[in-house]
Every structure is written in C-alpha cells, then in structure tokens.
Amino acid sequence: MRVLLFCPLLFCFSCSSAGKKEEFDRKNLFQTQFFYEQGFPGKALERAKRIKKSSPRYGEALEWIERIELDQLGPAYQEE
C-alpha cells in the first residue's frame, strides 16, 4: 500500500528536477550573453561551460563557447 503512495511522489520529483535543470540551462545561456555583451568574456565562458552535454541547449552553449574563444584569440586566428 505504501509503495502505491510513493510512486506518484517520485514521478513529481523527477519532473520538477528536469524543469529545474532546464531553467538552470536557460539562465546560464542568458547570463552568458549578458556577460559577453558587457565585456566580460571570462565570466561568459564560465557560464556557457556549466551546461551539460545531456542538455537540449548544449548546442547553443557550444556556439557561445566557440564565439568567445575566437574573440579571445584575436583577429589573426579568425576566419574570413
């Protein structure tokens, strides 16, 4: 009987956890863009690297990481 009571609770906790991870990733991408635009590429890179490979927003994070690292290398290394 107790097992039947805990199953719905476990489902609710797993859903809220996924929602928290999505919100965490969204927040980090927003902060990445904010810090980059304000002239703090180190902080922006740090925020972008917090997003895990399993996240659906990982592709966006990789684009930011690439952009920031290219800017830090300077114009001699950038593609034309």
Protein Blocks (a to p, Z undefined) as FASTA:
>chain_A
ZZmmmmmmmmmmmmmmmmmmmmmmmmmmmmmmmmmmnopaklmmmmmmmpcfklmklmmm
mmmmmmmmmmmnojklpcZZ
